[in-house]
Amino acid sequence: FKSQKQGLREDIRREYDKTSETILAIEAKLDEENKKEQRDEKVLDNLKKTIELKKKDIGQFKEQIDHIDAEIKGYTEAIESLYVTFPDIEKYIASV
């Protein structure tokens, strides 16, 4: 189960990276458009809106990654506690 969560986290991280690269490309295009003498305000607005949407996507990806990290940590702690308590359980069962 832990490996499935790690795989999912990796998929989300890849989407995060891809979206970050897209933002950089759009920002470069926006800079390019701003340097033109005859700017198309419609194009500029569309680029700005796209950047805003992509930044929202990145925020969601961060939240998902943080949530998965917390789940993985919880699973890891639960498993570690079982390893610690298992010898005590064995001793109890043997004494009964």
C-alpha positions in Angstrom: 0.0 0.0 0.0 2.9 2.3 0.9 4.4 1.7 -2.5 1.1 2.5 -4.3 1.0 5.8 -2.4 4.6 6.6 -3.3 3.8 5.9 -6.9 0.8 8.2 -6.8 2.9 10.9 -5.2 5.5 10.5 -7.9 2.8 10.9 -10.6 1.6 14.1 -8.9 5.1 15.4 -8.6 5.7 14.9 -12.3 2.5 16.8 -13.1 3.7 19.5 -10.6 7.0 19.7 -12.5 5.3 19.8 -15.9 3.0 22.5 -14.8 5.9 24.5 -13.4 7.7 24.3 -16.7 4.5 25.4 -18.5 4.3 28.4 -16.2 7.9 29.3 -17.1 7.1 29.0 -20.8 4.0 31.1 -20.5 5.8 33.8 -18.5 8.5 33.9 -21.2 5.8 34.3 -23.8 4.2 37.1 -21.7 7.5 38.9 -21.4 7.9 38.6 -25.2 4.4 40.0 -25.8 5.1 42.8 -23.4 8.2 43.9 -25.4 6.3 44.2 -28.6 5.4 47.7 -29.7 1.9 46.7 -30.7 0.6 44.6 -27.8 -2.5 42.5 -28.1 -4.3 43.1 -24.8 -6.4 40.0 -25.4 -3.4 37.8 -25.7 -1.8 39.4 -22.6 -5.0 38.8 -20.6 -5.2 35.2 -21.7 -1.6 34.5 -20.8 -2.1 36.1 -17.4 -5.2 34.1 -16.7 -3.5 30.9 -17.8 -0.6 31.6 -15.4 -3.1 32.1 -12.6 -4.9 28.9 -13.3 -1.6 27.0 -13.5 -0.5 28.4 -10.2 -3.8 27.2 -8.7 -3.1 23.8 -10.1 0.4 23.8 -8.5 -1.2 24.7 -5.1 -3.5 21.7 -5.4 -0.6 19.5 -6.4 1.3 20.7 -3.3 -1.7 19.9 -1.1 -2.1 16.5 -2.6 1.6 15.7 -2.1 1.5 16.9 1.5 -1.5 14.8 2.2 0.1 11.7 0.7 3.3 12.4 2.7 1.3 12.5 5.9 -0.5 9.2 5.0 2.8 7.5 4.3 4.3 8.8 7.6 1.2 7.5 9.4 1.6 4.1 7.8 5.3 4.0 8.6 4.7 5.0 12.2 1.9 2.3 12.6 4.2 -0.4 11.2 7.1 0.7 13.4 4.8 0.5 16.5 3.7 -3.0 15.5 7.3 -4.1 15.3 8.0 -2.6 18.8 4.9 -4.2 20.4 4.9 -7.5 18.6 7.5 -9.1 21.0 5.3 -8.1 24.0 2.3 -9.7 22.3 4.2 -12.9 21.7 5.3 -13.0 25.3 1.7 -12.5 26.5 0.3 -15.2 24.2 3.1 -17.6 25.3 2.2 -17.0 29.0 -1.5 -17.6 28.6 
